[in-house]
Every structure is written in C-alpha cells, then in structure tokens.
Amino acid sequence: MAEFVDGTAFNYEQGQRARKLFAAVVLAALDDAIADDKKYGNGPEQIARWARSRDGREVLSCAGIDPSERVVSGLMEFVSKGIRTSVALSREESERRHALEAAEAA
C-alpha cells in the first residue's frame, strides 16, 4: 500500500513539473510575441497564430490552459500591452496596477 501512495505522489509531482515546464514555454512565446510587436508591430497576430496552431494548442493544454478562443484573445490583449512577462509577474508591477486601479475608481 505504501508503494502505491509513493508512486502516486511521485507521478503527481512529475505531472506538476511538466505543467510548469509547459507554462514556461507559454511565457517564452508571449515574450517573443512582445518582442515582435515592438520590432515589427505584429505581436498580437503572431501569438494568435501560435495559440491557434496545433503545437500551440498542445502546449497550452499541457500547461493546464484551455486553448479556447477566449484564451487566444486574452493572450493577444496581453501582448498588445507590451509588458514583458517577467515584469508583469513581479510584485512591484502588481502593486503599481492595483494602485492605478484604485486611483481610477476614486
């Protein structure tokens, strides 16, 4: 019985690691699209093309993201904002956005 539990826990951990790896691929694709947007002006179209492709849908699914059209439009909106993923995921950027939203609401 203990071997079964250990095996299940190991498989779960491996699955979580794989999901994080694919999430990193999605973040890299977003950064590439943002760079394309700054250089060529076609970043949102690039990320949409990738997310709608077979490989993109597979990567999104493996990352635990439903590859729906709603997700594609969200990715396009994120790229059009032009904020790199490392900055967007930082605490400082999060606090700045919340302060900006609070100021707009007041």
FENPE-V376657 format. One record per pair of residues at least 24 apart in sequence whose ideal C-beta (glycine too) atoms are under 7 Angstrom apart, sorted by the first residue. I is the first residue (numbers start at 1). J is the second residue. Records with the same first field share a line. If there is no record, write none. Layout:
# FENPE-V376657
I=J ; J
This chain:
# FENPE-V376657
18=62
19=62 ; 63 ; 64
22=59 ; 62 ; 63
23=63
25=59
26=59 ; 60 ; 63 ; 65
27=85
30=75 ; 78 ; 79 ; 85
31=84 ; 85
33=79
34=79 ; 82 ; 84
37=79 ; 82
38=82
43=79
44=76 ; 79 ; 80
47=75 ; 76 ; 79
48=72 ; 76
51=75
